[in-house]
Amino acid sequence: MGTAATQTEPVVSERPRKLLPPAVFWVCAVAVTSALLVLRRPDAVFHAQFWAEDGVVWYADAYNRGALRALLLALDGYLQTLPRLACAIALWAPLGRAPLVTNLIALLIEALAPLFLLSNRMRNLGPLGLRCGLALLLLFVPDASEVHAAITDAEFQMAVLACLVIIAEVPRSRAGRVFDVVILTLFSLTGPFCVLLFPVALLRTLWPRFVRQSTKKERWHGVQLALLAAGGLVQGLTVLTTAGARLNTTLGASVSKFVKIVAGQIVLPVFLGRNPFDPLSSDPRKVLLASVLTIAALFAFGYGLTKGSLALRCFILFALLVLTAALAYPTIEPVRNQWDPFLVPGQGVRYWYIPKLALMATLVWLLGRQRPVAVRLLAGVLACIMGVALVTHWRYPALPDFRFESYVQAFEQLPPGATGRFRLNPGGPWIMELVKK
C-alpha cells in the first residue's frame, strides 16, 4: 500500500532483527491478529449465525443440491467459489455448527492480508515497523462490519490480499509460488474483481522497465497476469452463458450524490468512525462540505498516484477501479435509482472498504520525510484524528439473536423431504430453506 519512499528511491533491505526469534514473532503476530479479529465482534465465534447469503444462497445450495454441483452455480452472472467452498466444508459439521465454520473461514481470510504484510515479501513497502502499522490499519478499518466474519463478503478481504500478492516481491520458494497460485486462482474465480486487478498487475509488471529502474524480466509476473486473465475469461464466459442480468433500473447519478457518497461513505468514516450525513437532508452547507472533502480525497489520491511508490500507486489504482465499478454497476436494492441507497449510512459498506483502505494508506504515506513539511504537519493532525476514530469505533455490535439453534432443533424433528425454514440476519426476506434428507 503506502511507504515513505518515492518510486525513484532504492529499496533498502531491512537489517536482521534479533528482538524475537522468527518462530516467536509469528506466534505473537498470529495470536494478536486472531485476538483482534475475534474481539471486534465476539458473537461471530461464540454465538455464530448465518448472515444473509451465507445461509440463504451458499449453504442452502450446498445442502439441497450437493456441494460439487453448487460449485458450478453462478450468482449475478459470476462464479463465487470462495463462499461455496466454505459451505461445502461446513456440510461436514453438524448443522448447528455450520455458521461457526463459515465465520471461521471468513476470519481466516481476513487475517491473511495483515499477516502477509509482515512477511519478507512485503519488504518493498518499508521497514517492519511501518508494515506492522499498516497491518493494524487493516484490522481497524472503521464502518466495515459488513465485511467482517461473513463469508458472503469475504471476497473483499480476498481482493485486498490478492492486490498485496501482486504488489509483493516475487516469491523465491516453492511454497511462496504455490501460495500465489492458490490465492490468485481462488480470487479470480470469486466474483469479477480479477478484471479490476488485471490492469494493476500489468502496471506492476511494466512500470519498472518503463521508468528504466530495471530491465530484468520476472517470469512470475507473467504467471500472475496469466492467472488473472484466465479467471477473467472464465468469469466473462459465465456472464455470457448464465442469466446474470442486472436489475432494469437507472443509476440516478448526480454530482451532489457523488460527493455525498464519497464524503459520507469513505472520507468521514475514516476520521469520525461513521457516516453522519442524513440522506434526506438537502442542506446546501452539507453539500458544500461533502464537495470539499471529496476534492481533498481525490487530490490526495492524485498526489499519491503521481508521487507515490509503485506499491502505493497500484493500491490506489485498484481502489479507484473498485469504486468506479461499484458506482457504475451497483447491486444494492431493487429501486429505480441505484445511487439513492448509497446515501444511507451503513448501506453498501462492502463497496467502500477498499477505497477507505487506500485513503488510510495514502495518509500514512503523506507522513513520510520526503513530503513537504506543511503536508506532513497536516497529515500528522489527520492521522491523530483517524487514530482516535479507529480505536473508539473499533468494536462492532453483536448481530440480533435469531435463535438459530431453535430452528435447527425443529428441523431435526422433520421427516425426510420436508422443508425447514430458518430466519436469518439481517431479517426481512432473508429466509433459508433446507429440504430434510
ZAMARGU-4260 file (C-alpha; in steps of 0.2 Angstrom, whole numbers, plus 5000, padded with zeros to 4 digits):
<rodrens>
0) 5000/5000/5000 | 5010/5015/5006 | 5028/5018/5010 | 5038/5033/5014 | 5049/5031/4999
5) 5046/5038/4982 | 5047/5027/4966 | 5064/5034/4962 | 5072/5029/4979 | 5081/5012/4980
10) 5073/5000/4992 | 5083/4997/5007 | 5084/4980/5014 | 5079/4978/5032 | 5093/4973/5044
15) 5091/4957/5053 | 5081/4959/5069 | 5086/4950/5084 | 5072/4956/5095 | 5062/4940/5093
20) 5066/4923/5085 | 5056/4921/5069 | 5045/4907/5077 | 5041/4918/5092 | 5037/4933/5081
25) 5025/4924/5070 | 5016/4915/5085 | 5014/4933/5093 | 5008/4940/5076 | 4995/4926/5073
30) 4989/4927/5091 | 4987/4946/5091 | 4979/4946/5074 | 4967/4932/5079 | 4963/4941/5096
35) 4959/4957/5087 | 4948/4949/5074 | 4938/4939/5087 | 4936/4953/5100 | 4930/4965/5087
40) 4913/4955/5087 | 4915/4940/5098 | 4897/4933/5094 | 4904/4929/5077 | 4913/4915/5086
45) 4904/4912/5102 | 4886/4914/5095 | 4888/4911/5077 | 4874/4914/5065 | 4872/4914/5046
50) 4872/4931/5038 | 4861/4934/5023 | 4868/4924/5008 | 4879/4914/5019 | 4864/4903/5023
55) 4851/4908/5010 | 4862/4905/4995 | 4878/4897/4998 | 4874/4884/5012 | 4856/4881/5005
60) 4863/4877/4988 | 4877/4866/4995 | 4864/4856/5006 | 4850/4855/4994 | 4859/4852/4978
65) 4876/4845/4983 | 4892/4853/4986 | 4900/4849/4970 | 4886/4854/4959 | 4884/4870/4969
70) 4902/4875/4965 | 4897/4877/4947 | 4882/4888/4950 | 4884/4907/4946 | 4876/4921/4955
75) 4873/4938/4947 | 4882/4931/4932 | 4898/4926/4941 | 4906/4911/4949 | 4908/4913/4968
80) 4920/4899/4973 | 4926/4905/4990 | 4909/4905/4999 | 4903/4889/4990 | 4919/4880/4995
85) 4917/4887/5013 | 4899/4880/5014 | 4905/4864/5006 | 4917/4862/5021 | 4903/4867/5033
90) 4892/4852/5027 | 4904/4841/5036 | 4900/4849/5053 | 4883/4847/5062 | 4870/4860/5055
95) 4871/4870/5072 | 4889/4872/5069 | 4889/4877/5051 | 4888/4896/5054 | 4904/4894/5065
100) 4913/4885/5051 | 4909/4898/5038 | 4913/4913/5050 | 4930/4905/5055 | 4934/4903/5037
105) 4930/4921/5034 | 4940/4927/5049 | 4955/4916/5042 | 4954/4926/5025 | 4953/4942/5035
110) 4969/4938/5044 | 4979/4933/5029 | 4982/4951/5022 | 4989/4959/5038 | 5000/4943/5042
115) 5006/4944/5023 | 5011/4962/5026 | 5023/4956/5040 | 5032/4944/5028 | 5048/4947/5020
120) 5039/4948/5003 | 5032/4965/5008 | 5049/4972/5012 | 5047/4984/4997 | 5034/4994/5007
125) 5047/4999/5020 | 5053/4993/5037 | 5044/4981/5048 | 5038/4994/5060 | 5029/5003/5046
130) 5021/4987/5040 | 5015/4982/5057 | 5006/4999/5057 | 4998/4995/5040 | 4993/4978/5046
135) 4984/4986/5061 | 4975/4998/5049 | 4968/4983/5041 | 4962/4976/5057 | 4954/4993/5062
140) 4946/4999/5046 | 4931/5009/5053 | 4912/5006/5047 | 4916/4990/5039 | 4905/4977/5049
145) 4898/4970/5033 | 4915/4963/5028 | 4919/4956/5045 | 4917/4937/5049 | 4904/4935/5034
150) 4909/4923/5021 | 4897/4932/5008 | 4908/4947/5008 | 4925/4939/5012 | 4929/4942/4993
155) 4933/4960/4998 | 4946/4954/5010 | 4952/4941/4997 | 4954/4956/4985 | 4965/4965/4997
160) 4976/4950/4999 | 4977/4947/4980 | 4982/4965/4977 | 4996/4963/4990 | 5002/4947/4982
165) 5003/4957/4965 | 5012/4971/4974 | 5024/4960/4984 | 5041/4954/4979 | 5042/4939/4968
170) 5042/4923/4978 | 5059/4913/4979 | 5052/4897/4986 | 5041/4884/4980 | 5029/4887/4995
175) 5028/4905/4990 | 5024/4901/4972 | 5010/4889/4977 | 5003/4902/4989 | 5002/4915/4975
180) 4994/4902/4963 | 4981/4896/4976 | 4976/4914/4981 | 4975/4922/4964 | 4965/4907/4957
185) 4953/4907/4971 | 4952/4926/4970 | 4949/4925/4951 | 4935/4913/4952 | 4926/4923/4966
190) 4917/4937/4958 | 4923/4950/4945 | 4937/4958/4955 | 4950/4949/4944 | 4945/4960/4929
195) 4949/4976/4940 | 4966/4969/4947 | 4972/4964/4930 | 4977/4982/4924 | 4985/4984/4942
200) 4996/4968/4939 | 5000/4975/4921 | 5006/4991/4929 | 5016/4982/4942 | 5024/4971/4928
205) 5028/4985/4916 | 5032/5000/4927 | 5050/4996/4932 | 5055/4994/4914 | 5045/5009/4908
210) 5055/5021/4921 | 5071/5011/4917 | 5073/5006/4935 | 5076/4988/4930 | 5077/4978/4914
215) 5076/4962/4922 | 5061/4951/4917 | 5052/4942/4931 | 5043/4927/4923 | 5032/4926/4939
220) 5024/4942/4935 | 5019/4934/4919 | 5012/4919/4928 | 5001/4931/4939 | 4995/4940/4924
225) 4990/4924/4916 | 4981/4918/4931 | 4971/4934/4932 | 4967/4934/4913 | 4961/4916/4914
230) 4950/4920/4928 | 4943/4935/4919 | 4940/4924/4904 | 4931/4911/4914 | 4920/4924/4923
235) 4916/4933/4906 | 4910/4917/4898 | 4900/4913/4914 | 4891/4930/4912 | 4888/4927/4894
240) 4881/4909/4897 | 4870/4912/4913 | 4855/4923/4917 | 4866/4936/4926 | 4856/4951/4921
245) 4856/4966/4931 | 4840/4975/4938 | 4832/4985/4925 | 4835/5002/4934 | 4844/5018/4932
250) 4858/5025/4942 | 4851/5041/4946 | 4868/5048/4947 | 4872/5067/4950 | 4887/5077/4956
255) 4878/5081/4973 | 4875/5062/4976 | 4893/5058/4971 | 4901/5070/4983 | 4889/5064/4997
260) 4894/5046/4994 | 4912/5049/4993 | 4912/5061/5008 | 4900/5051/5019 | 4904/5033/5015
265) 4923/5034/5013 | 4931/5050/5020 | 4921/5054/5036 | 4921/5036/5042 | 4940/5036/5042
270) 4940/5052/5053 | 4924/5050/5063 | 4922/5031/5063 | 4904/5033/5055 | 4894/5042/5042
275) 4885/5057/5050 | 4876/5063/5034 | 4857/5062/5034 | 4852/5055/5017 | 4836/5065/5016
280) 4844/5082/5020 | 4846/5095/5006 | 4856/5107/5017 | 4867/5116/5004 | 4881/5118/5018
285) 4882/5099/5019 | 4883/5098/5000 | 4897/5111/5001 | 4906/5101/5015 | 4904/5085/5005
290) 4912/5093/4990 | 4927/5100/4999 | 4930/5083/5007 | 4928/5074/4990 | 4940/5086/4982
295) 4953/5084/4996 | 4952/5065/4995 | 4953/5065/4976 | 4968/5077/4977 | 4976/5065/4990
300) 4974/5050/4978 | 4980/5060/4963 | 4996/5066/4973 | 4999/5048/4978 | 4997/5042/4960
305) 5009/5054/4954 | 5022/5055/4968 | 5020/5039/4977 | 5029/5022/4977 | 5024/5009/4964
310) 5016/4999/4978 | 5005/5014/4983 | 5001/5018/4965 | 4995/5001/4962 | 4984/5000/4978
315) 4976/5017/4974 | 4973/5012/4956 | 4964/4996/4962 | 4954/5006/4975 | 4948/5018/4962
320) 4944/5005/4950 | 4933/4996/4963 | 4925/5012/4967 | 4921/5016/4949 | 4914/4998/4946
325) 4903/5000/4962 | 4896/5016/4956 | 4893/5011/4938 | 4886/4993/4942 | 4879/4993/4959
330) 4868/4979/4966 | 4860/4986/4981 | 4841/4986/4981 | 4828/4984/4968 | 4824/5003/4967
335) 4824/5014/4952 | 4838/5025/4956 | 4853/5014/4962 | 4863/5028/4969 | 4850/5033/4982
340) 4853/5018/4994 | 4872/5023/4993 | 4867/5039/5003 | 4861/5029/5018 | 4874/5027/5031
345) 4879/5009/5033 | 4872/5004/5016 | 4884/4995/5003 | 4898/4995/5016 | 4907/4982/5007
350) 4909/4994/4992 | 4918/5007/5002 | 4930/4995/5011 | 4945/4995/4999 | 4944/5014/4995
355) 4944/5018/5013 | 4960/5007/5015 | 4968/5017/5001 | 4964/5033/5009 | 4971/5027/5025
360) 4987/5021/5017 | 4989/5037/5007 | 4988/5047/5024 | 5002/5036/5031 | 5012/5039/5015
365) 5010/5058/5017 | 5019/5057/5034 | 5035/5052/5025 | 5050/5063/5027 | 5051/5066/5008
370) 5034/5075/5009 | 5034/5095/5011 | 5034/5100/5030 | 5016/5108/5028 | 5009/5092/5021
375) 5017/5081/5034 | 5010/5093/5048 | 4993/5092/5041 | 4994/5073/5038 | 5000/5071/5056
380) 4985/5080/5063 | 4973/5070/5052 | 4982/5054/5057 | 4979/5058/5075 | 4961/5061/5072
385) 4960/5045/5062 | 4968/5035/5076 | 4955/5041/5089 | 4941/5036/5077 | 4948/5019/5073
390) 4950/5015/5092 | 4934/5022/5098 | 4923/5014/5084 | 4933/4998/5083 | 4920/4986/5091
395) 4905/4981/5081 | 4888/4977/5090 | 4883/4959/5091 | 4870/4953/5077 | 4852/4951/5083
400) 4849/4934/5090 | 4838/4925/5079 | 4839/4909/5089 | 4847/4898/5075 | 4848/4884/5087
405) 4829/4883/5089 | 4827/4882/5071 | 4840/4868/5070 | 4831/4858/5083 | 4814/4860/5074
410) 4822/4855/5058 | 4830/4839/5066 | 4812/4833/5070 | 4806/4835/5052 | 4803/4819/5041
415) 4814/4817/5026 | 4808/4828/5011 | 4800/4841/5022 | 4806/4859/5020 | 4814/4868/5035
420) 4814/4887/5035 | 4827/4897/5045 | 4825/4916/5048 | 4842/4924/5046 | 4851/4941/5049
425) 4848/4954/5044 | 4830/4949/5044 | 4816/4954/5032 | 4816/4942/5017 | 4832/4933/5022
430) 4824/4915/5024 | 4835/4900/5022 | 4826/4884/5016 | 4833/4867/5018 | 4825/4851/5012
435) 4827/4837/5025 | 4837/4822/5019
</rodrens>
